[in-house]
Amino acid sequence: ISATRSDDTSRLKNQIGHYAAFNLHSPIMPPVYDSTGSRTHLGSNHPILARFLCPVRELKEFSKDAEKAQKKLQSGKIKMTASALPAFLWAGDLPGKDYDDNNMFEGMFEGHLLER
């Protein structure tokens, strides 16, 4: 079973960028999988994935200045804890774009990654 699982996951690596992208015909840039095997450019180090992982209540800051917010994510000034739900859970062309502080359940669990 582990060999089968390994085969399945190795085939996903070069396709994962297509799942994160909103438009399936153009993967996100910079690429999520760069064939080096390194993972240092992923998570909060990737400009697009950082927005996916950003706590939804901090998205206003991300929308004002994405680069500054990404640095705060990396330094821990914006905390990514288990109780801080990530933006990718909400609907919107950008992760969490449709998030409403007054009605946090509207669009929750309707993010495009969850639907795929």
C-alpha positions as CSV (number, residue, x, y, z in Angstrom):
1,I,0.0,0.0,0.0
2,S,2.8,2.4,0.8
3,A,4.3,2.0,-2.7
4,T,0.9,2.8,-4.2
5,R,0.5,5.9,-2.0
6,S,4.0,7.0,-3.0
7,D,3.1,6.7,-6.7
8,D,-0.1,8.6,-6.2
9,T,1.5,11.5,-4.3
10,S,4.5,11.8,-6.7
11,R,2.1,12.3,-9.6
12,L,0.4,15.1,-7.7
13,K,3.5,17.2,-7.1
14,N,3.6,18.7,-10.5
15,Q,-0.1,19.2,-10.7
16,I,-0.8,20.8,-7.3
17,G,-0.3,24.3,-8.7
18,H,-3.2,23.8,-10.9
19,Y,-5.4,23.0,-7.9
20,A,-4.4,26.1,-6.1
21,A,-4.9,28.3,-9.1
22,F,-8.3,29.9,-9.7
23,N,-8.0,29.4,-13.5
24,L,-7.2,25.7,-14.1
25,H,-5.5,26.6,-17.4
26,S,-2.9,28.8,-15.9
27,P,-1.1,27.6,-12.7
28,I,-0.1,30.1,-10.0
29,M,3.2,31.9,-10.4
30,P,5.8,31.4,-9.1
31,P,5.2,27.7,-9.5
32,V,4.4,25.7,-6.4
33,Y,6.4,22.7,-7.5
34,D,9.7,23.7,-9.1
35,S,11.1,20.2,-9.5
36,T,14.0,20.8,-7.1
37,G,12.4,19.0,-4.3
38,S,12.9,22.0,-2.0
39,R,10.0,23.2,0.0
40,T,11.5,26.5,1.2
41,H,9.4,28.5,-1.2
42,L,6.1,27.1,0.1
43,G,3.6,28.1,2.8
44,S,4.1,31.7,4.0
45,N,7.2,32.0,1.8
46,H,5.1,31.8,-1.4
47,P,3.2,35.0,-2.3
48,I,0.0,33.3,-3.3
49,L,0.0,30.5,-0.8
50,A,0.6,33.0,2.0
51,R,-2.8,34.6,1.3
52,F,-4.4,31.1,1.3
53,L,-3.0,30.5,4.8
54,C,-3.5,34.0,6.2
55,P,-6.0,34.0,9.1
56,V,-9.2,35.3,7.6
57,R,-9.5,38.1,10.1
58,E,-6.2,39.5,9.0
59,L,-7.1,39.6,5.3
60,K,-7.8,43.4,5.4
61,E,-4.1,43.9,6.2
62,F,-3.1,41.5,3.4
63,S,-5.3,43.4,0.9
64,K,-3.7,46.7,1.9
65,D,-0.1,45.6,1.5
66,A,0.4,41.9,0.6
67,E,4.2,42.0,0.8
68,K,4.1,43.6,4.3
69,A,1.5,41.1,5.5
70,Q,3.5,38.2,4.1
71,K,6.5,39.3,6.1
72,K,4.4,39.6,9.3
73,L,3.2,36.0,8.7
74,Q,6.7,34.8,8.3
75,S,7.9,36.6,11.5
76,G,5.0,35.5,13.6
77,K,3.5,39.0,14.0
78,I,0.4,37.6,12.4
79,K,-0.2,34.4,14.2
80,M,-1.4,31.3,12.4
81,T,-2.9,29.2,15.1
82,A,-5.4,26.4,15.1
83,S,-8.2,28.8,16.1
84,A,-7.3,31.3,13.4
85,L,-9.1,29.9,10.4
86,P,-7.2,30.3,7.1
87,A,-8.6,32.3,4.3
88,F,-8.8,29.4,1.8
89,L,-11.9,28.1,3.7
90,W,-14.0,31.0,2.4
91,A,-15.5,31.7,-1.0
92,G,-14.2,34.3,-3.3
93,D,-12.0,34.8,-6.4
94,L,-9.2,35.4,-4.0
95,P,-9.2,33.3,-0.8
96,G,-11.5,34.9,1.7
97,K,-12.5,37.7,-0.6
98,D,-16.2,37.2,0.3
99,Y,-15.5,37.0,4.1
100,D,-17.8,39.2,6.2
101,D,-16.8,39.9,9.8
102,N,-20.5,40.4,10.7
103,N,-21.5,37.0,9.3
104,M,-18.4,34.7,9.4
105,F,-20.4,31.6,8.4
106,E,-21.5,33.1,5.1
107,G,-19.3,31.4,2.4
108,M,-17.4,29.3,5.0
109,F,-16.2,26.0,3.6
110,E,-17.0,27.2,0.1
111,G,-13.4,28.0,-0.9
112,H,-12.5,26.8,-4.4
113,L,-9.8,24.4,-3.0
114,L,-12.4,22.6,-0.9
115,E,-14.8,22.3,-3.8
116,R,-12.1,20.7,-6.0
